[in-house]
Amino acid sequence: MTETHDFSTLLSPAPLAALRSPNRVKYAACSVSNFNHEDGSISERELARMKVISGTGAGIITNQGAYPDAKGEGKAYQRMLSLADDRYIPQYAAIADMIHEGGAIAIQQILHGGRYGGIDLGYCVQPSKKPQTLRHFRPPREMSVEAIKACQRDHAEAARRSMEAGFDGVEITSFMGYLLSNFISSFTNERSDEYGGSLENRCRFMVELIEEIRATIGQGVPLIVRLNGSELLADLGGNSDAECLEVMQIAEQAGVDMISLVVGWHESRKGALGRDVPTEHWLKLAERAKAVVDVPIAFGPRFGSPVLAENALAAGKIDFWEVCRPMLADPQLLNKVRERKVHLIRPCVGGLLCLSRMFRNLPYICAMNPRLGHEVEPEYTIRPAVRAKRVLVIGGGPAGMECALAAAQRGHQVMLFEASDALGGQLRSARREIGGGHIFEEVVDYYRASLDVHGVEVSLNTPADRKSVEATGADVCVVATGASYLVPRIERPANGPEILDVQQALSVDREVGKRVVVVGGQRAGLVAAEFLASQGHEVEILEAGTRLYADVIPTFKWRHMTWLEELKLTPRLETRLTAITESGVRIESAEGEQELPADVVIFSAKRSSNDRLIHELEFSADELYSIGDSVLPRALHNAVHEGYKLGVRI
């Protein structure tokens, strides 16, 4: 398939201080891997990951942030890198060399966690003793002027070590509410001395920090600062967007060579980076920044499409496309752009699974990229098969599609049977999610294109049984038939409400009655309730347990809370459905029995594996496997990773 997109601006060289980037792509330092050692030293696993990143083709590559102080006050997560001692220099040199071998400019980020730091201590430091709004973090201590000066010296020393390791420049960051932003923002800076009060005073720490680092690294060496285009803290007393622009002007006057525009804090009550934010939503912030500063603007929040990036670059709205999560999902993204194979880019689903693991002290993973963090492990490496086999995969959901793709990439002859009229499995209903569910259509499009390119024979409307499986002559049979939502055996009148499971309710071609009762307050039920309410239906949510969102990752729980509030939905907790009546349902709670009117009842509380076929097919092939939800109902990343691992070893 030949594509006609023009990426001439994206792939053109551009200046950065005295250097020249081979293209206008900057790999961002948002990749908090948690792969390293707890003493701040770099692990072999991290080096393997950075070897992959160095091959992305990005013109500028920023290594993940390192804390600068020996005490660890700047340490924001358990296995964060350290630049607090010269003994780390040789390890950083290995990363700088990798980046240079890939042809990129190497930038080292210095990150002090501020109010999110001190992870190994009993406290954190910031400009004022302003408590955090999230429970995870340490009690704050206000920094003295002496501590501020020492912190600036620590940053300068970290910059020196970066340069001695061979990096071409350094970056400091106010992203997500770290120390630099704690000084800049009126939300956290309540000081009354020269470092607080007016915006100029609140920026004094940043200006002195820039001057100290510049004196250390010299002129012509790239010095980048990441600054908020919007803090998303208006409800908490944070800076206005207009003040954010003033901060950028102050940073430019202080001597930075590039501004990386970012959005939001960990404590923001609005989404910034997840799929609930429309793809081009924050581009307006970059346009405003371009109007008030002359230094290059790098931009990337929720801007994962190279086509949109090319358009923005060509129109002069941004100077560099900054990318992180899209390249975690597909490190070959830019190389596929060069080859005009955009349709084969593995999409980032914007679920923030990667970010959600940071504060649980877990290595990050990607729902769509099973190899992330496993780059050198044989069981995650696709190698040519010793003997090509006939492989039949039954089920066209994410597990089945991923398994079929990996097996085909090894050189096997792969067939895929799907009982319905389209690929996707439960992704087809997931696309109804009101906050960016369209991304799941892109996932299915990616798999469809990739399966075609690698010669997988896809048969739709093809249910499988022993006879049809044996007729294929397959050496290997993989059952990936997913799971179904259970509809309980409950007495129902002939003229009562329609009974559906959540997948049926969210199918594209089904009309649902006006008054809806959703049974189950976890992710699938909430997606159905939110979608139907957004379409004008009257919705009640029943949850037998004491809490909602049990299967939703922390970075998305509050989004569902917000949507429920906006849609005026009040779930009923500790409430059981006891009967279906002609006019609706009967429920029971601590308040007693009650009847609710309903035209349709949707069940979403429990799933059961579709495992009948695996038992029926015993002895039908030399090798028989079951993967994904057909083994145990779980999440998207479980399905994709399990499918990949099996496809790699067949």
ZAMARTI-34682 format. One record per residue (C-alpha): x, y, z; residue in one letter. Coordinates in steps of 0.001 Angstrom, whole numbers, plus 500000, padded with zeros to 6 digits. Example, Ala and Ser with C-alpha at 12.3 -4.5 7.8 and 13.67 -1.06 7.14 Angstrom:
BEGIN
       xx       yy       zz   code
   512300   495500   507800      A
   513670   498940   507140      S
END
This chain:
BEGIN
       xx       yy       zz   code
   500000   500000   500000      M
   501484   503326   498922      T
   500583   506400   500956      E
   500528   509937   499636      T
   501135   511864   502864      H
   503866   514474   502636      D
   506210   514583   505637      F
   508813   516923   504182      S
   508624   519411   507065      T
   508648   516758   509783      L
   511703   515111   508247      L
   513583   518339   507504      S
   516564   519482   509612      P
   516190   522293   512141      A
   518547   524258   514422      P
   518835   523853   518179      L
   521245   526391   519689      A
   524565   525847   517853      A
   523557   522345   516759      L
   521353   521035   513973      R
   518765   518323   514425      S
   518385   515978   511427      P
   514589   516260   511704      N
   511886   517986   513722      R
   511112   515112   516082      V
   512089   515281   519752      K
   511791   512153   521850      Y
   510475   513314   525218      A
   511774   512376   528649      A
   508332   511362   529878      C
   509312   507713   529811      S
   509539   506891   533511      V
   510650   503284   533160      S
   511308   502257   536792      N
   513816   499793   535334      F
   516826   501142   537215      N
   518438   500399   540568      H
   517170   501993   543774      E
   520517   503736   544299      D
   519916   505701   541084      G
   522334   503748   538902      S
   521423   502560   535419      I
   520437   498922   534887      S
   521147   496643   531927      E
   517422   496538   531298      R
   517379   500326   530961      E
   520351   500263   528604      L
   518516   497738   526424      A
   515464   499981   526363      R
   517535   503028   525439      M
   519188   501051   522654      K
   515737   500700   521117      V
   514945   504388   521687      I
   518223   505403   520046      S
   517030   503608   516915      G
   513738   505495   516666      T
   515186   508011   514226      G
   514171   511023   516326      A
   516458   514005   515734      G
   516610   514908   519435      I
   516434   512258   522148      I
   515953   513249   525780      T
   517021   510746   528403      N
   514588   510325   531288      Q
   514855   512724   534192      G
   517470   512253   536909      A
   517342   513812   540361      Y
   520303   516060   541205      P
   520785   515901   544993      D
   522615   513416   547218      A
   519906   513428   549908      K
   517276   512239   547463      G
   514885   515110   548122      E
   514399   515299   544367      G
   513742   511570   543960      K
   510165   511189   542706      A
   509862   507416   542299      Y
   511586   504311   543565      Q
   513967   503516   540711      R
   514567   507020   539435      M
   517937   507825   537907      L
   520418   509922   539880      S
   522958   512501   538747      L
   524082   513323   542280      A
   527585   511846   542028      D
   530430   511593   539514      D
   530360   507794   539797      R
   527294   507784   537547      Y
   529051   509533   534640      I
   530298   506370   532834      P
   526783   504911   532853      Q
   525329   508050   531306      Y
   528151   508039   528765      A
   526899   504674   527509      A
   523460   506175   526858      I
   524872   509311   525214      A
   526961   507102   522913      D
   523888   505073   521928      M
   521941   508207   521075      I
   524805   509572   518991      H
   525169   506263   517155      E
   521539   506676   516111      G
   522328   510114   514685      G
   520442   512188   517256      A
   521241   515115   519532      I
   521498   513768   523095      A
   519780   515748   525863      I
   519784   514825   529556      Q
   516830   515927   531657      Q
   517369   517021   535268      I
   514248   516566   537362      L
   513728   517510   541003      H
   510455   516050   542263      G
   509658   518925   544639      G
   506303   518212   546316      R
   506296   514775   544671      Y
   509864   513975   545754      G
   511577   512566   548834      G
   510199   509132   548044      I
   512712   507439   550379      D
   512459   510169   553024      L
   509809   511195   555501      G
   509295   514552   553818      Y
   509482   516456   550544      C
   510675   520010   549840      V
   508956   522859   548028      Q
   508711   526661   548235      P
   505881   526563   550815      S
   504317   524016   553155      K
   501335   523592   550870      K
   499869   520095   551385      P
   499353   517883   548358      Q
   495815   517047   547304      T
   496815   513415   546646      L
   497574   510929   549411      R
   500588   509235   547857      H
   503162   511925   548617      F
   505358   512919   551576      R
   504622   515786   554025      P
   506117   519050   552679      P
   508831   521238   554156      R
   509399   524835   553094      E
   512805   525495   551539      M
   515026   528139   553105      S
   516936   530549   550866      V
   520089   528570   551670      E
   518357   525364   550568      A
   517236   527054   547347      I
   520803   528091   546526      K
   522092   524600   547313      A
   519429   523085   545080      C
   520462   525333   542188      Q
   524096   524280   542673      R
   522997   520633   542654      D
   521290   521196   539304      H
   524406   522845   537878      A
   526574   519950   539048      E
   524138   517494   537481      A
   524408   519481   534246      A
   528208   519291   534427      R
   528057   515524   534843      R
   525698   515272   531883      S
   528107   517178   529661      M
   531093   515157   530873      E
   529143   512016   529991      A
   528893   513247   526414      G
   525402   514685   526258      F
   524952   517642   523926      D
   522707   519624   526257      G
   520393   519526   529251      V
   516732   520029   530012      E
   515025   521189   533195      I
   511353   520568   533762      T
   508270   521987   535419      S
   506106   519206   534019      F
   503344   517625   536139      M
   504005   519673   539272      G
   507685   519076   540012      Y
   509914   521536   541908      L
   510360   524138   539184      L
   506596   524428   538740      S
   506112   524526   542517      N
   507950   527856   542528      F
   506260   529203   539396      I
   502668   528365   540324      S
   500537   530462   542650      S
   498909   527179   543716      F
   502005   526052   545613      T
   504109   529188   546103      N
   502871   531140   549131      E
   506216   532744   549985      R
   506515   536412   550900      S
   510244   536850   550159      D
   512025   537437   546840      E
   510982   533956   545627      Y
   507239   534500   546079      G
   504409   536924   545483      G
   504522   538410   541990      S
   504970   536239   538917      L
   508419   537754   538429      E
   509392   536681   541940      N
   507868   533221   541504      R
   510010   532821   538379      C
   513192   533915   540180      R
   514126   530336   541078      F
   513829   529353   537393      M
   515826   532351   536153      V
   518654   531773   538629      E
   518599   528071   537799      L
   518936   528799   534082      I
   521779   531255   534754      E
   523605   528785   537012      E
   523339   525965   534484      I
   524311   528243   531583      R
   527427   529339   533444      A
   528303   525664   533853      T
   527632   524320   530348      I
   528597   527416   528348      G
   527075   529329   525453      Q
   525854   527524   522334      G
   525029   524385   524303      V
   521318   523506   524157      P
   519455   524369   527349      L
   515782   523390   527224      I
   513018   524050   529729      V
   509677   522237   529880      R
   506921   524680   530828      L
   503184   524463   531194      N
   501024   525941   528478      G
   498235   525345   530979      S
   498501   524071   534549      E
   494820   523026   534643      L
   494756   524279   538231      L
   492348   527219   537984      A
   490028   525595   540530      D
   492933   525287   542987      L
   494320   528794   542577      G
   497012   528023   540023      G
   498432   530198   537272      N
   496238   531370   534424      S
   497124   530408   530853      D
   498126   534036   530274      A
   500611   533795   533158      E
   501989   530593   531629      C
   502824   532590   528496      L
   504565   535237   530612      E
   506652   532491   532227      V
   507797   531399   528762      M
   508841   534952   527930      Q
   510823   535157   531173      I
   512514   531828   530392      A
   513436   533050   526909      E
   514927   536249   528332      Q
   516924   534136   530805      A
   518595   532341   527906      G
   516918   529007   527142      V
   517232   527620   523609      D
   513931   525748   523418      M
   510657   525527   525307      I
   508971   522155   525529      S
   505296   522953   526054      L
   503490   520596   528437      V
   500060   520514   530054      V
   498745   519742   533528      G
   499872   518525   536936      W
   499405   515209   538691      H
   496942   517101   540895      E
   494964   518615   538024      S
   491326   517616   538026      R
   491115   517737   534256      K
   492552   515246   531808      G
   495731   516232   529978      A
   497341   513136   528490      L
   494743   510366   528248      G
   492541   509391   525325      R
   489693   511398   526846      D
   491409   514530   525484      V
   490823   515125   521737      P
   493969   514772   519641      T
   494455   518439   518699      E
   492933   519914   521841      H
   496132   521450   523249      W
   497590   522669   519936      L
   496070   526103   520569      K
   498445   526495   523533      L
   501443   525985   521264      A
   500095   528539   518791      E
   499764   531087   521597      R
   503313   530361   522750      A
   504672   530791   519224      K
   503088   534245   519144      A
   505006   535518   522202      V
   508450   533851   522048      V
   511057   533376   519326      D
   512818   530259   520621      V
   511656   526930   519140      P
   508528   525380   520635      I
   508450   521599   520997      A
   504946   520242   521446      F
   503406   516827   521962      G
   500620   516503   524591      P
   497907   514222   523124      R
   499359   514846   519670      F
   500307   511363   518537      G
   499589   511522   514804      S
   502510   512193   512435      P
   500025   513477   509858      V
   498724   516118   512275      L
   502287   516886   513353      A
   503345   517510   509750      E
   500382   519817   509244      N
   501175   521796   512403      A
   504861   522062   511529      L
   504164   523117   507950      A
   501732   525779   509190      A
   504323   527155   511625      G
   502206   526324   514668      K
   505053   524358   516292      I
   508783   523923   515618      D
   509325   520358   516858      F
   506989   517410   517350      W
   507672   516003   520809      E
   506842   512320   521148      V
   506954   509828   523980      C
   504063   507415   524449      R
   503408   506917   520724      P
   507026   505755   520425      M
   506646   503501   523437      L
   503776   501820   521604      A
   505772   501690   518356      D
   509491   502579   518451      P
   509529   502287   514646      Q
   506918   505035   514245      L
   509226   507523   512545      L
   510860   504894   510355      N
   507382   503862   509168      K
   506687   507522   508416      V
   509818   507632   506250      R
   508698   504475   504452      E
   505165   505893   503980      R
   503676   503077   506057      K
   501665   505150   508507      V
   498850   502575   508394      H
   501246   500084   510012      L
   502043   502259   513046      I
   500972   500462   516213      R
   498752   503007   518006      P
   499030   504250   521576      C
   495579   503787   523136      V
   496084   506656   525602      G
   495080   504506   528563      G
   498025   505724   530695      L
   498822   502216   531900      L
   502467   503273   531643      C
   501993   506274   533948      L
   499726   504476   536405      S
   502504   502079   537416      R
   505041   504762   538352      M
   503608   505594   541762      F
   503131   501910   542554      R
   506889   501464   542094      N
   506368   499076   539186      L
   508233   499031   535866      P
   506113   500557   533165      Y
   504431   498481   530499      I
   502478   499377   527380      C
   499104   497849   526571      A
   499978   497747   522877      M
   503707   496949   522940      N
   504535   493647   524672      P
   508267   494121   524032      R
   508573   497282   526116      L
   511017   496473   528896      G
   511704   493004   527495      H
   513887   494051   524571      E
   516634   491461   525123      V
   514567   488547   526426      E
   514368   485626   523951      P
   510712   484879   524701      E
   509830   488390   523495      Y
   511968   488379   520346      T
   510560   487523   516929      I
   512945   485197   515079      R
   512402   483263   511842      P
   510756   479898   512496      A
   512947   476817   512047      V
   510016   475126   510274      R
   507035   476945   508843      A
   503771   475564   510238      K
   500117   475887   509361      R
   498655   477911   512226      V
   494941   478444   512820      L
   493877   481182   515235      V
   490218   481093   516256      I
   488955   484494   517379      G
   489615   487960   515983      G
   489850   489914   519223      G
   493091   491550   520411      P
   494657   488299   521679      A
   493891   486414   518481      G
   494967   489213   516160      M
   498239   489775   518028      E
   499034   486057   518081      C
   498273   485685   514368      A
   500451   488688   513537      L
   503442   487524   515600      A
   503228   483993   514180      A
   503047   485336   510625      A
   506059   487578   511258      Q
   507996   484436   512128      R
   507157   482958   508723      G
   504279   480632   509577      H
   501276   480187   507282      Q
   498519   481697   509408      V
   494739   481514   509137      M
   492350   483433   511380      L
   488694   482470   511860      F
   486279   485068   513257      E
   482678   484056   513926      A
   481251   487575   513556      S
   481277   489879   510548      D
   484249   492011   511708      A
   487539   491863   513579      L
   487951   493468   516991      G
   486193   491352   519607      G
   485440   493477   522648      Q
   487244   496437   521089      L
   484097   496887   519019      R
   482075   497768   522113      S
   484977   499596   523800      A
   484872   502200   521034      R
   481637   503487   522575      R
   483633   504958   525473      E
   482709   508646   525478      I
   486277   509726   526235      G
   488271   508755   523149      G
   486812   505337   522393      G
   487497   505964   518705      H
   491108   504921   519380      I
   489965   501303   519548      F
   488769   501567   515952      E
   492310   502658   515078      E
   493662   499602   516892      V
   491460   497311   514803      V
   492471   499179   511623      D
   496135   498673   512544      Y
   495706   494946   513058      Y
   493645   494549   509887      R
   496344   496265   507810      A
   499208   494411   509504      S
   497566   491004   509137      L
   497056   491725   505442      D
   500669   492824   504903      V
   501978   489669   506580      H
   499746   487348   504604      G
   497332   486196   507291      V
   494232   484624   505720      E
   491293   486174   507600      V
   487887   484472   507356      S
   484941   486414   508804      L
   481514   484929   509562      N
   483340   481666   510191      T
   482480   479912   513454      P
   484798   477046   514295      A
   484112   473473   515363      D
   486080   470241   515319      R
   485131   469474   511714      K
   486083   472888   510286      S
   489326   472977   512268      V
   490441   469536   511138      E
   489589   470460   507544      A
   492264   473187   507610      T
   495042   470683   508284      G
   496516   473052   510854      A
   499599   471953   512782      D
   498810   474506   515476      V
   495415   475649   516708      C
   495052   478686   518978      V
   491728   479317   520697      V
   491187   483020   521377      A
   487414   483088   521636      T
   487269   485669   524420      G
   484657   485912   527147      A
   480972   486750   527419      S
   479045   488803   529936      Y
   476737   486651   532002      L
   473024   487255   532031      V
   471726   485595   535209      P
   468872   483149   535166      R
   466180   485324   536557      I
   462467   485042   536025      E
   461167   487592   533562      R
   457689   488329   532198      P
   457018   487954   528485      A
   456124   491630   528157      N
   458909   492937   530385      G
   461966   495024   529462      P
   464507   493844   526914      E
   467448   491938   528438      I
   470931   492522   526983      L
   474530   491956   527917      D
   476791   494983   527662      V
   478348   493944   524352      Q
   474940   493588   522757      Q
   473888   496964   524141      A
   476927   498692   522669      L
   476816   497064   519243      S
   476700   499560   516412      V
   473397   498543   514870      D
   471254   498123   517981      R
   468606   500567   519163      E
   468204   500649   522950      V
   465080   501705   524846      G
   464783   505089   526524      K
   464850   503948   530171      R
   467949   501889   530962      V
   469095   499964   534030      V
   472754   498899   533982      V
   473695   496098   536379      V
   477371   496391   537313      G
   479404   499462   538254      G
   482770   498480   536854      Q
   484378   499639   533615      R
   482130   497948   531051      A
   478959   498965   532854      G
   480170   502528   533271      L
   481110   502789   529588      V
   477616   501619   528640      A
   475887   503911   531140      A
   477938   506955   530170      E
   477504   506374   526459      F
   473749   505843   526654      L
   473277   508810   528993      A
   475249   510981   526569      S
   472774   509904   523870      Q
   469810   511100   525935      G
   468751   507872   527643      H
   467575   507816   531258      E
   470088   505580   533031      V
   470278   503922   536454      E
   473428   502074   537570      I
   473203   499246   540123      L
   476323   497958   541877      E
   476045   495165   544435      A
   479404   496010   545994      G
   480627   498988   547985      T
   482673   500730   545280      R
   482812   501518   541608      L
   485708   501347   539121      Y
   487382   498279   540695      A
   488866   497273   537326      D
   489791   500815   536205      V
   493406   501992   536557      I
   493888   504961   538943      P
   494733   507424   536164      T
   491266   506888   534652      F
   489075   506434   537738      K
   488576   510137   538333      W
   487654   510606   534677      R
   484718   508248   535117      H
   483814   510133   538288      M
   483786   513375   536296      T
   481703   511907   533473      W
   479149   510520   535909      L
   478873   513945   537523      E
   478566   515755   534190      E
   475892   513316   533016      L
   474068   513577   536359      K
   474345   509841   536995      L
   474263   508673   540627      T
   475088   504961   540890      P
   473295   502944   543562      R
   475890   501053   545631      L
   475153   497927   547686      E
   472044   497459   545602      T
   470886   494125   544178      R
   468472   493442   541364      L
   465969   490932   542757      T
   463355   490691   540008      A
   462398   491843   536541      I
   458832   493068   536276      T
   456596   494002   533370      E
   457425   497677   533835      S
   461056   497484   534957      G
   463064   495970   537811      V
   462787   495406   541534      R
   465860   496261   543600      I
   466923   495752   547203      E
   469254   497921   549281      S
   469679   499102   552854      A
   466670   501330   552211      E
   464490   498322   551472      G
   462795   497180   548263      E
   462011   499530   545410      Q
   460870   499349   541792      E
   462545   501204   538919      L
   460995   501665   535476      P
   463023   500216   532599      A
   462712   499521   528885      D
   465988   497616   528839      V
   468204   495933   531452      V
   471915   495627   530646      I
   474085   493121   532511      F
   477802   493883   532821      S
   478824   492609   536247      A
   480431   489259   535431      K
   482277   487693   532518      R
   482819   484034   531771      S
   485461   482568   529454      S
   484238   481077   526191      N
   486184   477864   526769      D
   483879   475247   525252      R
   485886   475025   522033      L
   489221   474288   523692      I
   487732   471114   525165      H
   485998   470148   521924      E
   489208   470454   519915      L
   491364   468127   521982      E
   493556   466046   519615      F
   492441   468108   516577      S
   495939   469558   516050      A
   499495   468676   517032      D
   499598   471795   519186      E
   496545   473292   520881      L
   496605   476512   522909      Y
   494180   478904   524561      S
   494939   482587   525168      I
   493370   485836   526306      G
   489941   486043   527872      D
   489134   482496   526793      S
   491539   481471   529578      V
   490532   484133   532109      L
   488689   487430   531512      P
   491155   490279   531969      R
   492265   493570   530397      A
   493459   494631   526949      L
   497142   494498   527826      H
   496818   490929   529105      N
   495242   489851   525825      A
   497800   491591   523608      V
   500822   490440   525608      H
   499599   486852   525889      E
   498851   486690   522183      G
   502278   488050   521312      Y
   504198   485707   523606      K
   502471   482662   522156      L
   502883   483858   518570      G
   506611   484319   519165      V
   507140   480765   520446      R
   504958   478772   518051      I
END
